[in-house]
Amino acid sequence: DINTSRYNEEFHEVCCLGVGEYGGVHKCIHRLDGCTYAIKKSKTPVAGSVYERNALNEVYAHAVLGKHPHVVRYYSAWAEDDHMYIQNEYCNGGSLADFVDEIRRTGCFLPETEISHILYQVAQGLRYIHSQNLVHLDIKPGNIFIHRNPKLMQSPESGLESCEEEEEFEEAILYKIGDLGHVTAVSNPCVEEGDCRYLPCEILAEDFSNLPKADIFSLGLTMFEVGGGCELPKNGDLWHDIREGKLPDLPHYSKEFNLILRSMVQKNPQDRPSALSLLQCPVLCPQGRK
Ligand SMILES: Cn1cc(CCO)c2c3c(c(-c4ccccc4Cl)cc21)C(=O)NC3=O
C-alpha cells in the first residue's frame, strides 16, 4: 500500500516548492536526521525515451559532481510507485528567477558589488562543472538557487569567530547551480536543448564544438536579467540582435561590468571568456580576497 513508500516513511512533506510538466518539488524534513531537503517527484520516464536519458543524466551528473559550494548538493535518488525521486540540498532563499521578478516589481537594483559577487560565485560553480568535463546547458535564473546562511545573517562578525580555525571566509549568501537535467559530457555530448531564451545560436544550429562557452553565454544573459535587463525573448528580432552581440547596456552598472556581460554573449564562442578567466577578472574579484 502507498504508506510503505520510502518517501512517506522517511520524510515529512512540508510544502510544495514548484510544479512543472516534469512533476513537482517539495520541501521535506527527513524524519531521522531532522534536516530539510528539496525532493523532486516525477513520473517514471518511458524506457528508452529522452525523458529517461535526461533523468539518468541528472543523477549521473550529481554523482560525479559530488560536493561543491556552488552546485546544489545531491543526496539520494530512488524509484517507487511508478515515480522517480531525487533528494537534493534545500536552498532557503528561492531562485534568481524570484530575485529577477522582485527587481522588476520594485525597481530596486542590486549594487554592483552584489551582482559581481553573484557572477563570481556562479562562475566558480561553472568552472567546477567544466573541470569535470561536463556542461550544464540550462543555465538560467530559475536554475540558480540561493542559500542564506542563518548564522551569518545577524552580524557578519559572528561567522568569523565560529570559523576562525578554518582558513576560508564563510559566505552569508551562497548561489548554487541546480537542475542538472541537461548536463552532458563535453566529449561525447548528447545535447538536450535548454531554455531557448538563454541559448546561443550555435547550439540551436547543433554546433557542439565548444559547449562550455554555451554555458558562459547563458550565464551572461542570466546576469543581464539580474542586472535589470529587459525580459528575454524566445525568438524574433531582439533574440537575433542579442546573438549578433547587440546586448542593451545596463545603465545602473559600470562600463567595465557591461563589457564583461557583452564579452560573455559574443557570437563566436571563442571570443567569450572561460569560467576560469572570469574568476581572474579584477572587476569581479572580491576586494582583498585572493
Ligand atoms: C522549484 N524549486 C524551488 C526550490 C527552493 C528554492 O528556494 C528548489 C530546489 C531544488 C529544485 C530542483 C530542481 C531540479 C531538480 C531537482 C530539484 Cl529538487 C527545485 C526547486 C533543489 O535541488 N534544491 C532546491 O532548493
The ligand as a Tripos MOL2 file, in Angstrom:
@<TRIPOS>MOLECULE
LIG
   25    28     1     0     0
SMALL
NO_CHARGES

@<TRIPOS>ATOM
      1 C1         11.3090   24.8850   -7.6260 C.3       1 LIG1
      2 N1         12.3230   24.8460   -6.5850 N.ar      1 LIG1
      3 C2         12.3810   25.6800   -5.5050 C.ar      1 LIG1
      4 C3         13.4890   25.3330   -4.7300 C.ar      1 LIG1
      5 C4         13.8370   26.0040   -3.4460 C.3       1 LIG1
      6 C5         14.4580   27.3600   -3.7140 C.3       1 LIG1
      7 O1         14.4630   28.0810   -2.5220 O.3       1 LIG1
      8 C6         14.1360   24.2410   -5.3540 C.ar      1 LIG1
      9 C7         15.2790   23.4600   -5.0940 C.ar      1 LIG1
     10 C8         15.6340   22.4500   -5.9920 C.ar      1 LIG1
     11 C9         14.8560   22.1540   -7.1530 C.ar      1 LIG1
     12 C10        15.1760   21.0630   -8.0840 C.ar      1 LIG1
     13 C11        15.3990   21.3610   -9.4340 C.ar      1 LIG1
     14 C12        15.6790   20.3470  -10.3430 C.ar      1 LIG1
     15 C13        15.7810   19.0190   -9.9230 C.ar      1 LIG1
     16 C14        15.5500   18.7070   -8.5950 C.ar      1 LIG1
     17 C15        15.2360   19.7310   -7.6880 C.ar      1 LIG1
     18 CL1        14.9520   19.2750   -6.0570 Cl        1 LIG1
     19 C16        13.7170   22.9280   -7.4090 C.ar      1 LIG1
     20 C17        13.3710   23.9630   -6.5180 C.ar      1 LIG1
     21 C18        16.8630   21.8590   -5.4640 C.2       1 LIG1
     22 O2         17.5470   20.9540   -5.9710 O.2       1 LIG1
     23 N2         17.1700   22.4850   -4.2940 N.am      1 LIG1
     24 C19        16.2710   23.4510   -4.0330 C.2       1 LIG1
     25 O3         16.3140   24.1850   -3.0360 O.2       1 LIG1
@<TRIPOS>BOND
     1     1     2 1
     2     2     3 ar
     3     2    20 ar
     4     3     4 ar
     5     4     5 1
     6     4     8 ar
     7     5     6 1
     8     6     7 1
     9     8     9 ar
    10     8    20 ar
    11     9    10 ar
    12     9    24 1
    13    10    11 ar
    14    10    21 1
    15    11    12 1
    16    11    19 ar
    17    12    13 ar
    18    12    17 ar
    19    13    14 ar
    20    14    15 ar
    21    15    16 ar
    22    16    17 ar
    23    17    18 1
    24    19    20 ar
    25    21    22 2
    26    21    23 1
    27    23    24 1
    28    24    25 2
@<TRIPOS>SUBSTRUCTURE
     1 LIG1         1 GROUP 0 **** ****
